[in-house]
């Protein structure tokens, strides 16, 4: 989700060739990765205003994977722009009932760990 925030502006200023290559995503946009493997964009604000996470569902083994991005970090701290939004986002991620969560800067694990 592109919203013109400070981080986005810094990236595009540093790498202007990216601007025409970046596609705007909306909450709940869906993509088929391959037969039986589907990905869905999930708007997850709080860490930053335009943050997206991704759910991958497998039709064959019924696994649900969450790629959280920096909204859930593998280290003990994160930067938060809006605490209320951030806490709502964490509740929403729990409600997705992912089998495994992939977080940056850490090993994958269960969302209830």
Secondary structure in CASP SS format (residue, H / E / C, confidence):
PFRMAT SS
TARGET T0000
AUTHOR 0000-0000-0000
METHOD secondary structure of the structure
MODEL  1
X C 1.00
X C 1.00
X C 1.00
X C 1.00
X C 1.00
X H 1.00
X H 1.00
X H 1.00
X H 1.00
X H 1.00
X H 1.00
X H 1.00
X H 1.00
X H 1.00
X C 1.00
X H 1.00
X H 1.00
X H 1.00
X H 1.00
X H 1.00
X H 1.00
X C 1.00
X C 1.00
X C 1.00
X C 1.00
X C 1.00
X C 1.00
X C 1.00
X C 1.00
X E 1.00
X E 1.00
X E 1.00
X E 1.00
X E 1.00
X C 1.00
X C 1.00
X E 1.00
X E 1.00
X E 1.00
X E 1.00
X E 1.00
X E 1.00
X E 1.00
X C 1.00
X C 1.00
X C 1.00
X C 1.00
X C 1.00
X C 1.00
X C 1.00
X C 1.00
X E 1.00
X E 1.00
X E 1.00
X E 1.00
X E 1.00
X E 1.00
X E 1.00
X C 1.00
X C 1.00
X C 1.00
X C 1.00
X C 1.00
X E 1.00
X E 1.00
X E 1.00
X E 1.00
X E 1.00
X E 1.00
X E 1.00
X E 1.00
X E 1.00
X E 1.00
X C 1.00
X C 1.00
X C 1.00
X C 1.00
X C 1.00
X C 1.00
X C 1.00
X C 1.00
X C 1.00
X H 1.00
X H 1.00
X H 1.00
X H 1.00
X H 1.00
X H 1.00
X H 1.00
X H 1.00
X H 1.00
X H 1.00
X H 1.00
X H 1.00
X H 1.00
X C 1.00
X C 1.00
X C 1.00
X C 1.00
X E 1.00
X E 1.00
X E 1.00
X E 1.00
X E 1.00
X C 1.00
X C 1.00
X C 1.00
X C 1.00
X E 1.00
X C 1.00
X C 1.00
X C 1.00
X C 1.00
END
